[in-house]
Amino acid sequence: MTFKKIYTVLLMCSATAIISMGFFSNFFTKEADFIINKSDNYDKLWKRVDSCQDKGLTESALKVVEVIYAKAKADNNAAQFVKAVLHRMRFESVKEEFSLEKSIIKLRDEG
């Protein structure tokens, strides 16, 4: 009888732990909580990149850099374009192992 009670308590504790991990999994895989508007000016977008970088959200920072890249390309803004390319290469290097080679190939194919 005692073994059955201990087994039941252990089973309930492990089930509670598994359910709790499901509820809190969003907390550990936190994404940036902002909306990217393409109409934002460059300073505002770069501040978002810095904010994401400071929080360790390189994936979110890369998304903002991609918006800046597209905006700079459409506006024919060379300075912002180059800055976006350099930041994109930096954030992709965190994400992938051979990202530098891939970034160079991307630039070559675009040009």
C-alpha positions, 0 to 999 in steps of 0.5 A: 500500500505504501509503495502505491502511494509513493508511486502515485505521488512521483507520477503526479510530480513528474506529470506536473513538471512536464506540464509546467515545462510546456507552459513555460517553454515560451518564456525560454524561447523568447522572441522580440516583442515589436512590430517592424514597420518598413516606413520607420527611419533608419535610426529607429531601425538601428536602435531596434537592432542594437536593442535586440543585440543587447538582449542576445536576440540575434535572430530578431536583430537579423530580421530587422537588418533584413528590413533595413537592407531591403529599405536601403536597396529600394532607396538606393542608400549606399551607406545604409546598404553597406552597414546592413550587409556588414551587420547581416554577415555578423548575425548570420555568422552566429547562426551558421558555420559557413555563413561568410562564404554564403554571404559573399556568394549572395552579394556576388549573385546580386551584383 
